[in-house]
Amino acid sequence: MHNTLCEAIKERHLVEFHYGSAIRVVEPHMVACNEAGHYALSAWFLRGGSSSGGQGWREYLLSGMTMLRVSDETFAGPRPGYNPTGGQKFPIVHCRL
């Protein structure tokens, strides 16, 4: 899954996956270990099931993602607020925009 996500990030392709009981469509920006040591995807949520409202930054644990699909649809680049260093939240970056 890491390699698929990193390739999608490199090529700026949207990804779709199941997370919990809902499908999410996101602009992937970074795969990294979070502060708890778990691999996570930092992404801009576009559409799909979400209890936290509309578009915006989300963190998805890779262990909770299933049925990952890379879309043919692309995105322009980093969203406002993107921190390519990962900051304190993502101390170990695996791949990024």
Buried (B, 14 or more C-beta within 10 A) or exposed (E): BEEBBBEBBEEBBBBBBBBEEEBBBBBBBBBBBBEEEEBBBBBBBBEBEBEEEEEEBBBBEBEEBEEBEBEEEEBEEBBEEBBEEBEEEBEEBBBBB
